[in-house]
């Protein structure tokens, strides 16, 4: 699949950065950077979704010269040698996040300079995109019990929403039973994070409660230990992965062959890795759904575009950014999102 775009030419004359910040429904202030590559009267944009706010301000002040004549593939090679980090990242995975920001900007620019779009380049149509809304139902820093108030608030805006939820050990059987009346499509156990405030306790009884109590939901990122692995015996088809997925090799190294995976292009880093992973999963009959990183700008459009082209009918965690606001506006679009009528570049304007 990468061969469809690898040899696309692009001219880079200027590189610019713009930091944006916004409060989120998960209780933290998010910062990201829009990376703009310009040349021949066109501008391609990508978004760095690194989770250290200071790193974005350091990049904004960084003098980086990427000017030149490239193919998309040779530009990717140049990025391998470029100084993209004025200060070392707090976590190694952030190197992929920033790399995707530059690579997606380059792909966007190359397609615009050729006056075309990604769908045309790879031979796929942009289809309407189904999405779910990802949200927490409890505050990890609060003693308040979990509640469904936020789900009810969201359903008052659009009554047909499905959800991706982050269970916590405080979810008892009674609370889990109360969720059975909602369209819960994915349960993110967050068992593979080691970041404080994001990681969730690994506990077999907790896992069993949510897996048994919501039997139709996919179960993302369990931490499989001697104690927790039996919970998923005979239920492997429901298990899906997010954090480990950084390319084809990472899929091949999973503990068992998956039926579903969460595709976050920022985890893969390069356009080549993203497209080759999508192609590999298609060949192996592994279904994909899109995942988000609290994007604040064009990066959200890009994950919607990939979902539109390759997995439009999945429980895509690519809802418009307004759903991540503490108090979503009543005019946020519902599902499915309509694709742009006249796309250029990777594709923007899903609504």
Residue frames as qw, qx, qy, qz and C-alpha x, y, z in Angstrom:
[[0.000, 0.884, 0.468, 0.000, 0.00, 0.00, 0.00],
 [0.336, -0.750, 0.093, 0.562, 2.87, 2.37, 0.76],
 [0.471, 0.020, 0.563, 0.678, 4.05, 2.01, -2.84],
 [0.194, 0.774, 0.551, 0.245, 1.06, 4.11, -3.91],
 [0.108, -0.989, -0.084, -0.054, 2.53, 7.18, -2.22],
 [0.741, -0.450, 0.136, 0.480, 6.25, 6.51, -1.54],
 [0.533, 0.105, 0.354, 0.761, 7.47, 8.08, -4.79],
 [0.072, 0.914, 0.373, 0.139, 5.24, 11.15, -4.62],
 [0.482, 0.278, -0.124, 0.822, 7.41, 14.22, -5.01],
 [0.271, -0.898, -0.341, 0.061, 7.27, 17.17, -2.63],
 [0.395, 0.499, -0.149, 0.757, 8.99, 20.51, -2.36],
 [0.504, -0.718, -0.393, 0.276, 9.56, 21.89, 1.13],
 [0.310, 0.641, -0.047, 0.700, 10.39, 25.59, 1.42],
 [0.191, -0.506, 0.368, -0.757, 9.35, 26.33, 4.99],
 [0.534, -0.287, -0.784, 0.134, 8.55, 24.59, 8.28],
 [0.215, -0.448, 0.205, -0.843, 6.42, 26.23, 10.98],
 [0.337, -0.243, -0.868, 0.272, 4.93, 25.22, 14.33],
 [0.361, -0.447, -0.017, -0.818, 1.79, 26.33, 16.18],
 [0.145, -0.070, -0.889, 0.429, 0.99, 25.18, 19.71],
 [0.505, -0.417, -0.271, -0.705, -2.65, 24.80, 20.76],
 [0.099, 0.032, -0.845, 0.525, -3.96, 24.02, 24.26],
 [0.567, -0.330, -0.271, -0.705, -7.35, 23.05, 25.68],
 [0.438, -0.238, 0.707, -0.501, -8.86, 21.52, 28.81],
 [0.432, 0.032, -0.829, -0.354, -10.22, 17.98, 28.42],
 [0.763, -0.378, -0.157, -0.500, -12.98, 15.89, 29.92],
 [0.865, -0.077, -0.439, 0.229, -10.32, 13.62, 31.44],
 [0.546, -0.819, -0.113, 0.138, -9.19, 16.33, 33.81],
 [0.597, -0.362, 0.221, 0.681, -5.95, 17.52, 32.23],
 [0.278, 0.844, -0.077, -0.452, -4.92, 20.39, 29.98],
 [0.826, 0.218, 0.420, 0.308, -3.90, 19.11, 26.55],
 [0.088, 0.800, -0.312, -0.505, -1.27, 20.72, 24.33],
 [0.804, 0.241, 0.455, 0.297, -0.39, 19.64, 20.79],
 [0.121, -0.585, 0.331, 0.730, 1.57, 21.18, 17.93],
 [0.721, 0.642, 0.245, -0.093, 0.39, 21.72, 14.36],
 [0.481, -0.366, 0.513, 0.610, 3.37, 21.14, 12.06],
 [0.559, 0.772, 0.175, -0.248, 3.08, 23.01, 8.74],
 [0.528, -0.195, 0.546, 0.620, 5.30, 22.23, 5.76],
 [0.418, 0.802, 0.174, -0.389, 4.96, 24.69, 2.86],
 [0.324, -0.326, 0.619, 0.637, 6.16, 24.75, -0.72],
 [0.056, 0.161, 0.724, 0.668, 4.99, 25.57, -4.27],
 [0.355, -0.229, -0.141, -0.895, 2.04, 27.53, -2.92],
 [0.756, -0.335, -0.482, -0.290, 0.67, 24.65, -0.85],
 [0.205, -0.516, 0.638, -0.534, 0.79, 23.80, 2.86],
 [0.718, -0.146, -0.673, -0.099, 0.64, 20.32, 4.35],
 [0.362, -0.580, 0.391, -0.616, -0.23, 19.92, 8.02],
 [0.682, -0.128, -0.714, 0.093, 0.26, 17.27, 10.67],
 [0.489, -0.733, 0.103, -0.461, -0.13, 17.19, 14.45],
 [0.388, 0.274, -0.768, 0.429, 2.37, 16.19, 17.11],
 [0.678, -0.539, -0.263, -0.425, 0.41, 14.55, 19.96],
 [0.481, 0.161, -0.652, 0.564, 3.23, 14.23, 22.50],
 [0.513, -0.694, -0.488, -0.128, 1.82, 14.33, 26.03],
 [0.520, -0.426, -0.231, 0.703, 4.40, 16.64, 27.62],
 [0.180, 0.938, 0.295, -0.028, 3.20, 20.22, 27.24],
 [0.289, -0.809, 0.294, 0.419, 6.68, 21.68, 27.74],
 [0.565, -0.058, 0.658, 0.495, 7.94, 19.66, 24.78],
 [0.385, 0.727, 0.514, 0.243, 5.55, 21.49, 22.47],
 [0.050, -0.990, 0.000, 0.130, 6.75, 24.92, 23.53],
 [0.495, -0.533, 0.517, 0.451, 10.37, 23.79, 23.08],
 [0.544, 0.290, 0.657, 0.435, 9.56, 22.65, 19.53],
 [0.223, 0.909, 0.351, 0.032, 7.82, 25.95, 18.74],
 [0.150, -0.931, 0.247, 0.223, 11.08, 27.78, 19.46],
 [0.721, -0.209, 0.552, 0.363, 13.17, 25.26, 17.51],
 [0.330, 0.716, -0.343, -0.510, 14.93, 26.35, 14.31],
 [0.678, -0.001, 0.725, 0.120, 14.59, 23.36, 11.98],
 [0.328, 0.578, -0.401, -0.631, 15.52, 23.53, 8.30],
 [0.648, 0.118, 0.752, 0.017, 13.89, 20.79, 6.21],
 [0.480, 0.716, -0.082, -0.500, 13.85, 22.68, 2.91],
 [0.193, -0.356, 0.825, 0.393, 14.59, 20.71, -0.22],
 [0.688, 0.232, -0.384, -0.570, 13.28, 18.54, -3.03],
 [0.340, -0.219, 0.884, -0.235, 12.15, 15.06, -1.96],
 [0.541, -0.223, -0.702, -0.407, 10.00, 12.08, -2.58],
 [0.686, -0.581, 0.023, -0.437, 7.82, 11.15, 0.38],
 [0.957, -0.153, -0.164, 0.185, 10.15, 8.21, 1.00],
 [0.592, 0.313, -0.240, 0.703, 13.34, 10.27, 0.88],
 [0.237, -0.657, 0.128, -0.704, 11.77, 12.89, 3.16],
 [0.868, -0.460, -0.068, -0.174, 11.10, 10.11, 5.68],
 [0.847, 0.072, -0.199, 0.488, 14.77, 9.13, 5.43],
 [0.231, 0.552, -0.175, 0.782, 15.74, 12.76, 6.05],
 [0.561, -0.658, 0.011, -0.503, 13.59, 12.87, 9.17],
 [0.930, -0.244, -0.213, 0.172, 15.55, 9.93, 10.57],
 [0.647, 0.106, -0.163, 0.737, 18.63, 12.18, 10.59],
 [0.040, -0.686, -0.088, -0.721, 16.90, 15.44, 11.56],
 [0.193, -0.017, -0.645, 0.739, 17.02, 17.00, 15.02],
 [0.355, -0.537, -0.544, -0.538, 13.31, 16.84, 15.89],
 [0.642, -0.660, -0.381, 0.082, 13.86, 17.09, 19.65],
 [0.155, 0.757, -0.301, 0.559, 15.56, 20.19, 21.08],
 [0.383, -0.453, 0.653, -0.471, 15.08, 18.47, 24.45],
 [0.175, 0.054, -0.978, -0.097, 14.94, 14.64, 24.85],
 [0.599, -0.359, -0.378, -0.608, 11.38, 13.29, 25.16],
 [0.506, -0.422, 0.537, -0.527, 10.08, 12.17, 28.55],
 [0.791, 0.023, 0.596, -0.138, 9.05, 8.83, 27.03],
 [0.268, -0.240, 0.738, 0.571, 10.50, 7.03, 24.01],
 [0.338, 0.522, 0.774, 0.118, 7.05, 6.47, 22.48],
 [0.126, 0.860, 0.174, -0.462, 6.78, 10.24, 22.02],
 [0.187, -0.423, 0.595, 0.657, 9.41, 10.00, 19.28],
 [0.197, 0.317, 0.856, 0.359, 6.83, 8.16, 17.15],
 [0.093, 0.797, 0.534, -0.267, 4.15, 10.72, 18.02],
 [0.018, -0.779, 0.167, 0.604, 6.28, 13.63, 16.79],
 [0.232, -0.188, 0.772, 0.562, 7.52, 11.68, 13.79],
 [0.236, 0.537, 0.798, 0.137, 3.92, 11.06, 12.70],
 [0.070, 0.853, 0.238, -0.460, 3.25, 14.80, 12.93],
 [0.042, -0.620, 0.481, 0.618, 6.03, 15.50, 10.43],
 [0.218, 0.005, 0.898, 0.382, 5.30, 12.48, 8.21],
 [0.244, 0.648, 0.718, -0.070, 1.59, 13.20, 7.95],
 [0.088, 0.834, 0.003, -0.544, 2.35, 16.86, 7.12],
 [0.112, -0.430, 0.688, 0.574, 4.66, 15.68, 4.35],
 [0.237, 0.295, 0.901, 0.212, 2.06, 13.26, 2.97],
 [0.184, 0.797, 0.476, -0.323, -0.57, 16.00, 3.08],
 [0.018, 0.755, -0.262, -0.600, 1.78, 18.39, 1.25],
 [0.197, -0.197, 0.825, 0.491, 2.81, 15.88, -1.41],
 [0.250, 0.496, 0.828, 0.075, -0.81, 15.07, -2.21],
 [0.140, 0.863, 0.274, -0.401, -1.80, 18.74, -2.37],
 [0.072, -0.627, 0.469, 0.618, 1.13, 19.58, -4.63],
 [0.125, 0.020, 0.893, 0.432, -0.11, 16.83, -6.94],
 [0.471, 0.014, -0.071, -0.879, -3.66, 18.25, -6.65],
 [0.641, -0.125, -0.710, -0.263, -5.04, 14.96, -5.36],
 [0.614, -0.516, 0.295, -0.519, -6.14, 13.23, -2.17],
 [0.262, -0.378, 0.879, -0.126, -5.19, 10.11, -0.26],
 [0.733, 0.239, 0.550, -0.321, -8.26, 8.16, -1.30],
 [0.689, 0.685, -0.127, -0.201, -7.51, 8.68, -4.98],
 [0.128, 0.705, -0.697, 0.015, -3.85, 7.84, -4.43],
 [0.249, -0.239, 0.922, -0.176, -4.54, 4.49, -2.76],
 [0.342, -0.070, -0.771, -0.533, -7.66, 3.62, -4.74],
 [0.164, -0.411, -0.841, 0.311, -10.20, 3.81, -1.90],
 [0.162, -0.674, -0.373, -0.616, -13.39, 5.82, -1.47],
 [0.031, -0.146, 0.534, -0.832, -14.01, 8.07, 1.54],
 [0.411, -0.453, -0.746, -0.263, -17.04, 6.54, 3.28],
 [0.451, -0.710, 0.018, -0.540, -19.15, 7.87, 6.16],
 [0.361, 0.295, -0.751, 0.467, -17.37, 7.20, 9.47],
 [0.697, -0.585, -0.378, -0.173, -19.07, 5.54, 12.41],
 [0.254, 0.455, -0.560, 0.644, -17.64, 6.64, 15.75],
 [0.612, -0.580, -0.525, 0.115, -17.98, 6.00, 19.46],
 [0.106, -0.854, 0.198, -0.469, -17.34, 8.48, 22.25],
 [0.688, 0.004, -0.574, 0.444, -14.53, 7.65, 24.65],
 [0.270, -0.711, 0.139, -0.635, -15.00, 8.84, 28.22],
 [0.263, 0.067, -0.821, 0.502, -14.24, 8.12, 31.85],
 [0.506, -0.600, -0.472, -0.402, -17.02, 7.60, 34.38],
 [0.661, -0.701, -0.174, 0.202, -14.95, 8.32, 37.47],
 [0.164, 0.894, -0.322, 0.265, -12.18, 10.68, 38.49],
 [0.816, 0.040, -0.479, 0.323, -9.05, 8.77, 39.60],
 [0.273, 0.238, -0.432, 0.826, -8.22, 11.62, 41.99],
 [0.477, -0.334, 0.072, -0.810, -11.68, 11.75, 43.56],
 [0.162, -0.028, 0.921, -0.353, -13.42, 9.61, 46.16],
 [0.628, 0.249, 0.109, -0.729, -16.73, 9.97, 44.34],
 [0.641, 0.082, 0.762, 0.035, -18.15, 6.65, 43.04],
 [0.112, -0.001, 0.673, 0.731, -18.44, 6.09, 39.28],
 [0.393, 0.532, 0.478, -0.578, -21.61, 7.43, 37.70],
 [0.458, 0.371, 0.682, 0.434, -23.36, 7.41, 34.33],
 [0.092, 0.818, 0.256, -0.508, -24.15, 11.14, 34.39],
 [0.036, -0.550, 0.468, 0.691, -21.74, 11.94, 31.55],
 [0.165, 0.144, 0.895, 0.388, -23.23, 9.23, 29.34],
 [0.132, 0.710, 0.672, -0.162, -26.70, 10.66, 29.94],
 [0.007, 0.776, -0.032, -0.630, -25.48, 14.16, 29.15],
 [0.090, -0.319, 0.696, 0.637, -23.97, 12.97, 25.89],
 [0.133, 0.345, 0.902, 0.222, -27.08, 11.04, 24.94],
 [0.131, 0.765, 0.441, -0.451, -29.13, 14.18, 25.49],
 [0.071, 0.626, -0.368, -0.684, -27.17, 15.65, 22.56],
 [0.551, 0.284, -0.634, -0.462, -27.36, 12.56, 20.29],
 [0.758, -0.251, 0.398, -0.452, -29.42, 9.62, 21.51],
 [0.965, 0.244, -0.066, -0.065, -27.73, 7.01, 19.28],
 [0.142, 0.775, -0.596, 0.153, -24.15, 7.30, 20.54],
 [0.941, -0.125, -0.282, 0.141, -22.03, 4.27, 21.35],
 [0.312, -0.889, 0.303, -0.143, -19.24, 4.42, 23.89],
 [0.735, 0.234, -0.509, 0.381, -15.70, 3.36, 24.65],
 [0.539, -0.795, 0.029, -0.277, -15.28, 3.31, 28.43],
 [0.349, 0.492, -0.672, 0.430, -12.33, 3.11, 30.83],
 [0.781, -0.497, -0.353, -0.136, -13.31, 0.68, 33.62],
 [0.040, 0.592, -0.603, 0.533, -11.71, 1.02, 37.05],
 [0.324, -0.049, -0.911, 0.250, -11.65, -1.40, 40.00],
 [0.232, 0.114, 0.477, -0.840, -14.36, 0.69, 41.69],
 [0.594, 0.048, -0.408, -0.692, -16.86, -0.66, 39.17],
 [0.383, -0.075, 0.857, -0.336, -18.87, -3.18, 41.17],
 [0.156, 0.245, 0.917, 0.274, -21.40, -5.63, 39.75],
 [0.153, 0.738, 0.568, -0.331, -24.32, -3.29, 40.40],
 [0.084, 0.739, -0.169, -0.647, -22.71, -0.40, 38.54],
 [0.094, -0.220, 0.811, 0.533, -21.66, -2.63, 35.65],
 [0.201, 0.461, 0.864, 0.023, -25.23, -3.93, 35.41],
 [0.155, 0.790, 0.292, -0.517, -26.44, -0.33, 35.13],
 [0.002, 0.554, -0.493, -0.671, -24.29, 0.06, 32.00],
 [0.366, 0.149, 0.888, 0.235, -26.10, -2.73, 30.18],
 [0.346, 0.767, 0.504, -0.193, -28.72, -0.26, 28.94],
 [0.105, 0.849, -0.266, -0.445, -26.03, 1.76, 27.11],
 [0.868, 0.489, -0.053, 0.064, -24.32, 0.87, 23.83],
 [0.405, -0.751, 0.494, 0.165, -20.88, 0.05, 25.23],
 [0.826, 0.527, -0.183, -0.075, -18.70, -1.06, 22.33],
 [0.659, 0.380, -0.474, 0.443, -15.17, -1.09, 23.82],
 [0.653, -0.757, -0.017, 0.014, -13.78, -1.43, 27.35],
 [0.489, 0.660, -0.409, 0.398, -10.26, -0.03, 27.69],
 [0.821, -0.498, -0.234, 0.152, -8.60, -1.76, 30.65],
 [0.126, 0.900, -0.317, 0.272, -5.42, 0.34, 30.25],
 [0.899, -0.418, 0.117, 0.067, -3.43, -2.55, 31.65],
 [0.827, 0.194, 0.081, 0.522, -0.29, -1.85, 29.61],
 [0.116, 0.871, -0.086, 0.470, 0.37, 1.77, 30.60],
 [0.680, -0.263, -0.405, 0.552, 3.06, 2.62, 33.12],
 [0.103, 0.427, -0.015, 0.898, 2.23, 6.33, 33.25],
 [0.094, -0.296, -0.700, 0.643, 0.97, 7.53, 36.63],
 [0.333, 0.389, 0.228, -0.828, -2.65, 8.59, 36.46],
 [0.593, 0.322, -0.445, -0.589, -3.28, 6.60, 33.28],
 [0.327, 0.138, -0.935, 0.022, -2.42, 3.07, 34.39],
 [0.734, -0.321, -0.027, -0.599, -5.18, 0.97, 35.96],
 [0.495, -0.398, 0.733, -0.245, -4.82, -1.77, 38.57],
 [0.539, 0.213, -0.753, -0.311, -4.33, -5.24, 37.10],
 [0.402, -0.135, 0.734, -0.530, -6.68, -7.56, 38.96],
 [0.086, -0.079, -0.939, -0.325, -8.33, -10.79, 37.83],
 [0.065, 0.539, 0.773, -0.329, -11.57, -10.25, 39.78],
 [0.162, 0.635, 0.033, -0.755, -11.92, -6.73, 38.35],
 [0.141, 0.274, -0.706, -0.637, -11.29, -8.01, 34.81],
 [0.024, -0.242, -0.964, -0.105, -13.82, -10.80, 35.24],
 [0.148, 0.587, 0.553, -0.573, -16.53, -8.44, 36.51],
 [0.275, 0.608, -0.136, -0.732, -16.37, -6.18, 33.47],
 [0.142, 0.227, -0.837, -0.477, -15.82, -8.95, 30.92],
 [0.004, 0.324, 0.944, -0.063, -18.77, -10.98, 32.27],
 [0.113, 0.600, 0.509, -0.607, -20.98, -7.96, 32.93],
 [0.392, 0.713, -0.107, -0.571, -20.66, -6.41, 29.45],
 [0.729, -0.048, 0.654, 0.197, -20.39, -9.49, 27.21],
 [0.629, 0.687, 0.335, 0.144, -20.83, -7.68, 23.87],
 [0.030, 0.972, -0.210, -0.101, -17.96, -5.21, 24.29],
 [0.751, 0.432, -0.333, 0.372, -14.43, -5.55, 22.95],
 [0.664, -0.726, 0.010, 0.181, -11.80, -5.59, 25.70],
 [0.510, 0.770, -0.214, 0.318, -8.72, -3.47, 25.02],
 [0.286, 0.619, -0.541, 0.492, -5.23, -3.81, 26.52],
 [0.837, -0.532, -0.006, -0.129, -5.62, -6.32, 29.32],
 [0.012, 0.678, -0.721, 0.142, -2.40, -7.12, 31.14],
 [0.925, -0.009, -0.321, -0.202, -2.15, -10.89, 30.73],
 [0.133, -0.564, 0.743, -0.335, -0.58, -12.45, 33.81],
 [0.209, -0.005, -0.976, 0.055, -0.85, -15.94, 35.30],
 [0.146, 0.346, 0.705, -0.602, -3.83, -14.67, 37.28],
 [0.401, 0.510, 0.101, -0.755, -5.64, -12.68, 34.57],
 [0.171, 0.266, -0.771, -0.552, -5.06, -14.87, 31.50],
 [0.063, 0.252, 0.966, -0.016, -7.77, -17.43, 32.45],
 [0.285, 0.541, 0.373, -0.698, -10.37, -14.63, 32.40],
 [0.412, 0.578, -0.294, -0.640, -10.01, -14.55, 28.62],
 [0.231, -0.087, 0.951, 0.187, -10.01, -18.29, 27.91],
 [0.254, 0.496, 0.817, 0.146, -12.49, -18.77, 25.09],
 [0.111, 0.915, 0.315, -0.228, -12.90, -15.01, 24.78],
 [0.511, -0.280, 0.323, 0.746, -9.76, -14.21, 22.81],
 [0.284, 0.526, 0.562, 0.572, -11.89, -12.91, 19.93],
 [0.171, -0.927, -0.324, -0.076, -13.00, -10.02, 22.15],
 [0.564, -0.617, 0.072, 0.545, -9.46, -8.98, 23.09],
 [0.507, 0.784, 0.099, 0.343, -7.98, -6.05, 21.22],
 [0.671, -0.334, -0.052, 0.660, -4.74, -4.12, 21.55],
 [0.162, 0.977, 0.094, 0.102, -3.70, -0.48, 21.43],
 [0.336, -0.867, 0.341, 0.142, -0.50, 0.36, 23.34],
 [0.676, -0.293, 0.581, 0.347, 1.66, -2.43, 21.81],
 [0.675, 0.550, 0.450, 0.199, 0.72, -1.71, 18.18],
 [0.140, -0.788, 0.250, 0.546, 3.61, 0.14, 16.52],
 [0.339, 0.541, -0.603, -0.477, 3.79, -1.70, 13.19],
 [0.839, 0.133, -0.433, -0.302, 3.52, -5.11, 11.54],
 [0.468, 0.246, -0.775, 0.346, 6.18, -6.73, 13.72],
 [0.233, -0.170, 0.583, -0.759, 4.33, -5.71, 16.87],
 [0.792, 0.030, -0.042, -0.608, 1.16, -7.41, 15.59],
 [0.777, 0.229, -0.586, -0.036, 3.08, -10.61, 14.91],
 [0.296, 0.254, -0.737, 0.552, 4.45, -10.55, 18.47],
 [0.573, -0.354, 0.132, -0.728, 1.07, -10.45, 20.24],
 [0.373, -0.261, 0.841, -0.293, 0.33, -13.34, 22.65],
 [0.484, 0.314, 0.816, 0.041, -2.33, -14.74, 20.29],
 [0.162, 0.238, 0.556, 0.780, -3.66, -13.86, 16.86],
 [0.181, 0.354, 0.402, -0.825, -6.09, -10.93, 17.25],
 [0.277, 0.582, 0.724, 0.247, -9.40, -10.40, 15.52],
 [0.030, 0.956, 0.230, 0.181, -9.44, -6.66, 16.33],
 [0.588, -0.139, -0.138, 0.785, -6.81, -3.94, 16.78],
 [0.027, -0.933, -0.206, 0.295, -6.84, -0.24, 17.59],
 [0.644, 0.366, 0.184, 0.646, -5.04, 1.70, 14.84],
 [0.173, -0.940, -0.045, 0.292, -3.40, 4.88, 16.11],
 [0.708, 0.621, -0.058, 0.333, -1.07, 6.16, 13.39],
 [0.088, -0.880, 0.360, -0.298, 0.91, 8.18, 15.92],
 [0.789, -0.441, 0.427, -0.023, 2.01, 4.94, 17.58],
 [0.885, 0.281, 0.254, 0.270, 3.48, 3.71, 14.27],
 [0.389, -0.625, 0.192, 0.649, 5.35, 6.93, 13.53],
 [0.082, -0.312, 0.571, 0.755, 5.86, 6.71, 9.77],
 [0.664, 0.338, -0.103, -0.659, 3.48, 6.71, 6.82],
 [0.486, 0.307, -0.798, -0.184, 5.13, 3.50, 5.66],
 [0.030, 0.026, -0.917, 0.396, 4.50, 1.73, 8.98],
 [0.474, 0.250, 0.398, -0.745, 0.87, 2.91, 9.12],
 [0.680, 0.381, -0.265, -0.568, -0.04, 1.83, 5.59],
 [0.424, 0.280, -0.860, -0.043, 1.85, -1.45, 5.79],
 [0.146, 0.024, 0.838, -0.525, 0.13, -2.30, 9.08],
 [0.605, 0.318, 0.198, -0.703, -3.29, -1.55, 7.56],
 [0.629, 0.395, -0.549, -0.384, -2.44, -3.73, 4.56],
 [0.195, 0.212, -0.936, 0.201, -1.14, -6.58, 6.74],
 [0.347, 0.127, 0.690, -0.622, -4.28, -6.58, 8.85],
 [0.676, 0.370, -0.091, -0.631, -6.46, -6.66, 5.73],
 [0.529, 0.357, -0.750, -0.171, -4.52, -9.69, 4.47],
 [0.184, 0.076, -0.913, 0.357, -4.81, -11.46, 7.83],
 [0.418, -0.549, -0.601, -0.403, -8.53, -10.65, 8.33],
 [0.362, -0.355, -0.519, 0.688, -7.79, -8.55, 11.40],
 [0.013, 0.840, 0.435, 0.324, -10.39, -5.83, 11.82],
 [0.372, 0.049, -0.229, 0.898, -9.28, -2.33, 12.74],
 [0.121, -0.896, -0.421, -0.078, -10.89, 0.61, 14.47],
 [0.335, 0.635, -0.147, 0.680, -9.42, 4.08, 14.75],
 [0.581, -0.577, -0.408, 0.404, -8.05, 5.52, 17.96],
 [0.115, 0.899, 0.036, 0.420, -7.48, 9.08, 19.10],
 [0.622, -0.087, -0.362, 0.689, -4.89, 10.92, 21.17],
 [0.142, -0.817, -0.343, 0.441, -6.92, 13.99, 22.24],
 [0.422, 0.218, 0.342, 0.811, -5.94, 15.72, 19.00],
 [0.013, 0.671, 0.332, -0.662, -6.80, 19.41, 18.96],
 [0.230, 0.636, -0.275, -0.684, -6.34, 20.13, 15.27],
 [0.610, 0.451, -0.459, -0.462, -5.75, 18.51, 11.91],
 [0.031, 0.265, -0.959, 0.091, -4.61, 15.25, 13.47],
 [0.502, 0.230, 0.668, -0.499, -8.25, 14.52, 14.29],
 [0.651, 0.559, -0.117, -0.499, -9.18, 14.95, 10.64],
 [0.320, 0.510, -0.780, -0.171, -6.39, 12.57, 9.67],
 [0.183, -0.061, 0.954, -0.228, -7.52, 9.73, 11.93],
 [0.595, 0.437, 0.415, -0.532, -11.05, 10.25, 10.63],
 [0.522, 0.609, -0.407, -0.437, -9.74, 10.10, 7.06],
 [0.117, 0.328, -0.937, -0.028, -7.94, 6.80, 7.66],
 [0.384, 0.186, 0.808, -0.407, -11.06, 5.36, 9.27],
 [0.576, 0.556, 0.093, -0.592, -13.14, 6.61, 6.34],
 [0.453, 0.563, -0.605, -0.335, -10.87, 4.88, 3.83],
 [0.352, 0.293, -0.888, 0.046, -10.17, 1.59, 5.57],
 [0.248, -0.250, -0.897, 0.268, -12.50, 0.80, 8.52],
 [0.208, -0.306, -0.086, -0.925, -15.53, 3.12, 8.38],
 [0.691, -0.388, -0.378, -0.478, -18.03, 0.78, 10.06],
 [0.618, -0.064, -0.654, 0.431, -15.95, -0.04, 13.14],
 [0.435, -0.833, -0.326, 0.109, -16.31, 1.37, 16.69],
 [0.550, 0.441, -0.093, 0.703, -13.90, 4.17, 15.82],
 [0.428, -0.711, -0.291, 0.477, -12.64, 6.30, 18.69],
 [0.365, 0.118, 0.271, 0.883, -12.40, 9.28, 16.34],
 [0.018, -0.828, -0.556, 0.073, -15.32, 11.39, 17.53],
 [0.231, 0.788, 0.039, 0.569, -15.06, 15.12, 16.75],
 [0.408, 0.186, -0.511, 0.733, -12.83, 16.91, 19.23],
 [0.363, -0.458, 0.043, -0.810, -15.78, 18.68, 20.82],
 [0.845, -0.342, -0.361, -0.198, -16.69, 15.44, 22.60],
 [0.693, -0.017, -0.452, 0.561, -13.45, 15.73, 24.59],
 [0.058, -0.513, 0.157, -0.842, -14.49, 19.08, 26.06],
 [0.014, 0.061, 0.795, -0.604, -15.61, 19.03, 29.70],
 [0.414, 0.505, 0.525, -0.546, -19.01, 20.32, 28.54],
 [0.319, 0.137, 0.710, 0.613, -19.60, 19.35, 24.89],
 [0.279, 0.227, -0.073, -0.930, -21.58, 21.82, 22.82],
 [0.633, 0.329, 0.585, -0.384, -25.06, 20.81, 21.73],
 [0.629, 0.685, -0.113, -0.349, -24.07, 21.25, 18.08],
 [0.242, -0.468, 0.817, 0.235, -21.33, 18.57, 17.93],
 [0.593, 0.235, -0.548, -0.541, -21.95, 16.27, 14.94],
 [0.836, -0.157, 0.423, -0.312, -23.54, 12.88, 15.42],
 [0.282, -0.285, 0.866, 0.299, -22.47, 9.55, 13.98],
 [0.788, 0.014, 0.214, 0.577, -21.76, 8.77, 11.19],
 [0.109, -0.700, 0.156, 0.688, -19.56, 11.62, 10.01],
 [0.703, 0.679, 0.213, -0.008, -19.98, 12.59, 6.37],
 [0.672, -0.136, 0.259, 0.680, -16.73, 12.74, 4.38],
 [0.036, 0.608, -0.121, -0.784, -15.70, 15.91, 2.56],
 [0.711, 0.605, 0.311, -0.181, -17.26, 16.32, -0.87],
 [0.604, 0.753, -0.179, 0.191, -14.01, 17.56, -2.46],
 [0.756, -0.590, 0.129, 0.254, -11.06, 16.19, -0.44],
 [0.505, 0.749, -0.351, 0.247, -7.47, 17.32, -0.94],
 [0.011, -0.579, 0.716, -0.390, -4.39, 16.02, 0.76],
 [0.047, 0.005, -0.965, 0.258, -5.07, 13.41, 3.44],
 [0.302, -0.530, -0.664, -0.433, -8.59, 14.77, 3.86],
 [0.062, -0.138, -0.534, 0.832, -10.26, 17.22, 6.23],
 [0.384, -0.027, -0.110, -0.916, -13.76, 18.48, 6.88],
 [0.334, -0.254, -0.904, -0.084, -15.56, 15.39, 8.21],
 [0.250, -0.066, 0.341, -0.904, -18.87, 16.42, 9.81]]
